[in-house]
Amino acid sequence: MGLIWLVLAGVVVWALVRLGRQTEGPRRGQWRVAATLVSAALLAGGALALSRGAWIAGTGLMGAALWLVLASRVRSVMASREAVGDAEARAILGVATDATPEAITAAWRRLMGRAHPDQGGTEGLAAKLNAARDRLLRK
């Protein structure tokens, strides 16, 4: 019986560590929190079922938990992969239609100073800024 409690404690520690590493935006973060909690419950149920000799049910619960963990780890497509039009790119960076590459880079640096994830911004906003800069500098 002590091994069951050890496995359950391990599942709880794993869930707490995983919840502490959440870095996505609010909607994606809520999905990962819910998936972590449900998968922790499935892992605990699977460990309990396996300890009582219910091999099929325990294996099924463990498999479902592992699938849920892996499904919640898949990151959504980054905003930089999306096509950004010229007008949208200029609006994001706040530059005029006749802006020079130096002005575009200066606007990008100014905005990235606030939008970078290390400075309190989000990955999505930083990716949009990068996509806008790349679009305007390619022309």
CYANA upper distance limits for C-alpha pairs under 8 A (distance plus 0.5 A):
  1 MET  CA      5 TRP  CA      7.29
  2 GLY  CA      6 LEU  CA      6.78
  3 LEU  CA      7 VAL  CA      6.68
  4 ILE  CA      8 LEU  CA      6.67
  4 ILE  CA     47 ALA  CA      7.49
  4 ILE  CA     48 LEU  CA      7.31
  4 ILE  CA     51 SER  CA      7.69
  5 TRP  CA      9 ALA  CA      6.52
  6 LEU  CA     10 GLY  CA      6.68
  7 VAL  CA     11 VAL  CA      6.78
  7 VAL  CA     44 ALA  CA      8.18
  7 VAL  CA     47 ALA  CA      7.72
  8 LEU  CA     12 VAL  CA      6.83
  8 LEU  CA     44 ALA  CA      6.24
  8 LEU  CA     47 ALA  CA      8.19
  9 ALA  CA     13 VAL  CA      6.73
 10 GLY  CA     14 TRP  CA      6.56
 11 VAL  CA     15 ALA  CA      6.66
 11 VAL  CA     40 ALA  CA      6.52
 11 VAL  CA     43 LEU  CA      7.58
 11 VAL  CA     44 ALA  CA      7.38
 12 VAL  CA     16 LEU  CA      6.73
 12 VAL  CA     40 ALA  CA      7.48
 13 VAL  CA     17 VAL  CA      6.67
 14 TRP  CA     18 ARG  CA      6.59
 15 ALA  CA     19 LEU  CA      6.54
 15 ALA  CA     36 THR  CA      6.63
 15 ALA  CA     37 LEU  CA      7.42
 15 ALA  CA     40 ALA  CA      6.89
 16 LEU  CA     20 GLY  CA      6.69
 17 VAL  CA     21 ARG  CA      7.13
 18 ARG  CA     22 GLN  CA      7.60
 18 ARG  CA     36 THR  CA      7.93
 19 LEU  CA     32 ARG  CA      8.45
 19 LEU  CA     33 VAL  CA      6.79
 19 LEU  CA     36 THR  CA      7.76
 22 GLN  CA     29 GLY  CA      6.80
 22 GLN  CA     32 ARG  CA      8.20
 23 THR  CA     29 GLY  CA      7.61
 24 GLU  CA     28 ARG  CA      6.33
 24 GLU  CA     29 GLY  CA      5.73
 24 GLU  CA    123 GLU  CA      8.36
 25 GLY  CA     29 GLY  CA      6.23
 25 GLY  CA    122 THR  CA      7.85
 26 PRO  CA     30 GLN  CA      6.64
 27 ARG  CA     31 TRP  CA      7.11
 28 ARG  CA     32 ARG  CA      6.87
 29 GLY  CA     33 VAL  CA      6.66
 30 GLN  CA     34 ALA  CA      6.66
 31 TRP  CA     35 ALA  CA      6.49
 31 TRP  CA     72 SER  CA      7.78
 32 ARG  CA     36 THR  CA      6.44
 32 ARG  CA     72 SER  CA      6.10
 32 ARG  CA     73 ARG  CA      8.16
 33 VAL  CA     37 LEU  CA      6.75
 34 ALA  CA     38 VAL  CA      6.61
 35 ALA  CA     39 SER  CA      6.37
 35 ALA  CA     68 LEU  CA      6.85
 35 ALA  CA     69 VAL  CA      7.26
 35 ALA  CA     72 SER  CA      6.88
 36 THR  CA     40 ALA  CA      6.49
 36 THR  CA     68 LEU  CA      8.47
 36 THR  CA     69 VAL  CA      7.20
 37 LEU  CA     41 ALA  CA      6.80
 38 VAL  CA     42 LEU  CA      6.68
 38 VAL  CA     65 ALA  CA      8.17
 39 SER  CA     43 LEU  CA      6.49
 39 SER  CA     64 ALA  CA      8.15
 39 SER  CA     65 ALA  CA      4.97
 39 SER  CA     66 LEU  CA      7.75
 39 SER  CA     68 LEU  CA      6.70
 39 SER  CA     69 VAL  CA      6.99
 40 ALA  CA     44 ALA  CA      6.63
 40 ALA  CA     65 ALA  CA      7.70
 41 ALA  CA     45 GLY  CA      6.58
 42 LEU  CA     46 GLY  CA      6.45
 42 LEU  CA     61 LEU  CA      6.03
 42 LEU  CA     62 MET  CA      6.99
 42 LEU  CA     64 ALA  CA      7.72
 42 LEU  CA     65 ALA  CA      5.89
 43 LEU  CA     47 ALA  CA      6.61
 43 LEU  CA     61 LEU  CA      7.08
 43 LEU  CA     62 MET  CA      5.89
 43 LEU  CA     65 ALA  CA      6.31
 44 ALA  CA     48 LEU  CA      6.67
 45 GLY  CA     49 ALA  CA      6.53
 45 GLY  CA     58 GLY  CA      7.70
 45 GLY  CA     61 LEU  CA      7.31
 46 GLY  CA     50 LEU  CA      6.52
 46 GLY  CA     57 ALA  CA      7.60
 46 GLY  CA     58 GLY  CA      4.59
 46 GLY  CA     59 THR  CA      7.04
 46 GLY  CA     60 GLY  CA      7.98
 46 GLY  CA     61 LEU  CA      5.37
 46 GLY  CA     62 MET  CA      5.72
 47 ALA  CA     51 SER  CA      6.61
 47 ALA  CA     58 GLY  CA      6.99
 47 ALA  CA     62 MET  CA      8.19
 48 LEU  CA     52 ARG  CA      6.92
 48 LEU  CA     58 GLY  CA      7.95
 49 ALA  CA     53 GLY  CA      6.93
 49 ALA  CA     54 ALA  CA      5.69
 49 ALA  CA     55 TRP  CA      7.52
 49 ALA  CA     57 ALA  CA      7.04
 49 ALA  CA     58 GLY  CA      5.27
 50 LEU  CA     54 ALA  CA      5.87
 50 LEU  CA     55 TRP  CA      5.90
 50 LEU  CA     57 ALA  CA      8.23
 50 LEU  CA     58 GLY  CA      5.40
 50 LEU  CA     59 THR  CA      7.93
 54 ALA  CA     58 GLY  CA      6.41
 55 TRP  CA     59 THR  CA      6.37
 56 ILE  CA     60 GLY  CA      6.58
 57 ALA  CA     61 LEU  CA      6.65
 58 GLY  CA     62 MET  CA      6.63
 59 THR  CA     63 GLY  CA      6.51
 60 GLY  CA     64 ALA  CA      6.62
 61 LEU  CA     65 ALA  CA      6.65
 62 MET  CA     66 LEU  CA      6.71
 63 GLY  CA     67 TRP  CA      6.63
 64 ALA  CA     68 LEU  CA      6.66
 65 ALA  CA     69 VAL  CA      6.70
 66 LEU  CA     70 LEU  CA      6.72
 67 TRP  CA     71 ALA  CA      6.49
 68 LEU  CA     72 SER  CA      6.59
 69 VAL  CA     73 ARG  CA      6.94
 70 LEU  CA     74 VAL  CA      7.39
 77 VAL  CA     81 ARG  CA      7.46
 78 MET  CA     82 GLU  CA      7.99
 78 MET  CA    124 GLY  CA      7.25
 78 MET  CA    127 ALA  CA      7.41
 79 ALA  CA    124 GLY  CA      6.45
 79 ALA  CA    125 LEU  CA      8.47
 79 ALA  CA    127 ALA  CA      6.05
 79 ALA  CA    128 LYS  CA      6.15
 79 ALA  CA    131 ALA  CA      8.10
 80 SER  CA    127 ALA  CA      5.52
 80 SER  CA    128 LYS  CA      6.24
 80 SER  CA    130 ASN  CA      7.29
 80 SER  CA    131 ALA  CA      5.40
 81 ARG  CA    131 ALA  CA      8.28
 84 VAL  CA     88 GLU  CA      6.80
 84 VAL  CA     89 ALA  CA      6.67
 84 VAL  CA    131 ALA  CA      7.36
 84 VAL  CA    132 ALA  CA      6.99
 84 VAL  CA    135 ARG  CA      7.54
 85 GLY  CA     89 ALA  CA      6.51
 85 GLY  CA    135 ARG  CA      8.13
 86 ASP  CA     90 ARG  CA      6.66
 86 ASP  CA    132 ALA  CA      8.46
 86 ASP  CA    135 ARG  CA      7.49
 86 ASP  CA    136 LEU  CA      7.28
 87 ALA  CA     91 ALA  CA      6.67
 88 GLU  CA     92 ILE  CA      6.59
 88 GLU  CA    132 ALA  CA      8.14
 89 ALA  CA     93 LEU  CA      6.79
 89 ALA  CA    131 ALA  CA      8.22
 89 ALA  CA    132 ALA  CA      4.80
 89 ALA  CA    133 ARG  CA      7.61
 89 ALA  CA    135 ARG  CA      7.45
 89 ALA  CA    136 LEU  CA      7.40
 90 ARG  CA     94 GLY  CA      6.03
 90 ARG  CA     95 VAL  CA      5.78
 90 ARG  CA     96 ALA  CA      7.20
 90 ARG  CA     97 THR  CA      7.69
 90 ARG  CA    132 ALA  CA      7.73
 90 ARG  CA    136 LEU  CA      8.13
 91 ALA  CA     95 VAL  CA      7.36
 92 ILE  CA    128 LYS  CA      8.42
 92 ILE  CA    129 LEU  CA      7.36
 92 ILE  CA    132 ALA  CA      7.34
 93 LEU  CA    104 ILE  CA      7.85
 93 LEU  CA    107 ALA  CA      6.51
 93 LEU  CA    108 TRP  CA      6.77
 93 LEU  CA    111 LEU  CA      7.95
 93 LEU  CA    129 LEU  CA      7.48
 93 LEU  CA    132 ALA  CA      7.54
 93 LEU  CA    133 ARG  CA      8.07
 94 GLY  CA    107 ALA  CA      7.76
 95 VAL  CA     99 ALA  CA      6.65
 95 VAL  CA    103 ALA  CA      8.04
 95 VAL  CA    104 ILE  CA      7.21
 95 VAL  CA    107 ALA  CA      7.79
 99 ALA  CA    103 ALA  CA      6.37
 99 ALA  CA    104 ILE  CA      6.97
100 THR  CA    104 ILE  CA      6.79
101 PRO  CA    105 THR  CA      6.62
101 PRO  CA    137 LEU  CA      6.76
102 GLU  CA    106 ALA  CA      6.56
103 ALA  CA    107 ALA  CA      6.61
104 ILE  CA    108 TRP  CA      6.62
104 ILE  CA    133 ARG  CA      7.32
104 ILE  CA    136 LEU  CA      8.07
104 ILE  CA    137 LEU  CA      8.16
105 THR  CA    109 ARG  CA      6.61
105 THR  CA    133 ARG  CA      7.71
106 ALA  CA    110 ARG  CA      6.68
107 ALA  CA    111 LEU  CA      6.69
108 TRP  CA    112 MET  CA      6.30
108 TRP  CA    129 LEU  CA      7.26
108 TRP  CA    130 ASN  CA      8.28
108 TRP  CA    133 ARG  CA      7.12
109 ARG  CA    113 GLY  CA      6.56
110 ARG  CA    114 ARG  CA      7.78
111 LEU  CA    115 ALA  CA      6.61
111 LEU  CA    129 LEU  CA      8.32
112 MET  CA    116 HIS  CA      5.84
112 MET  CA    126 ALA  CA      7.07
112 MET  CA    129 LEU  CA      7.68
113 GLY  CA    119 GLN  CA      7.47
114 ARG  CA    119 GLN  CA      6.57
114 ARG  CA    120 GLY  CA      7.69
114 ARG  CA    121 GLY  CA      6.83
115 ALA  CA    119 GLN  CA      7.23
115 ALA  CA    120 GLY  CA      7.35
115 ALA  CA    121 GLY  CA      4.61
115 ALA  CA    122 THR  CA      6.83
115 ALA  CA    125 LEU  CA      6.78
115 ALA  CA    126 ALA  CA      6.15
116 HIS  CA    120 GLY  CA      7.10
116 HIS  CA    121 GLY  CA      5.38
116 HIS  CA    122 THR  CA      6.92
116 HIS  CA    123 GLU  CA      7.59
116 HIS  CA    125 LEU  CA      8.34
116 HIS  CA    126 ALA  CA      6.10
117 PRO  CA    121 GLY  CA      4.87
117 PRO  CA    122 THR  CA      5.38
117 PRO  CA    123 GLU  CA      6.26
117 PRO  CA    126 ALA  CA      7.83
121 GLY  CA    125 LEU  CA      7.61
121 GLY  CA    126 ALA  CA      7.87
122 THR  CA    126 ALA  CA      6.81
123 GLU  CA    127 ALA  CA      6.54
124 GLY  CA    128 LYS  CA      6.74
125 LEU  CA    129 LEU  CA      6.76
126 ALA  CA    130 ASN  CA      6.72
127 ALA  CA    131 ALA  CA      6.59
128 LYS  CA    132 ALA  CA      6.60
129 LEU  CA    133 ARG  CA      6.66
130 ASN  CA    134 ASP  CA      6.56
131 ALA  CA    135 ARG  CA      6.56
132 ALA  CA    136 LEU  CA      6.79
133 ARG  CA    137 LEU  CA      6.54
134 ASP  CA    138 ARG  CA      6.49
135 ARG  CA    139 LYS  CA      7.57
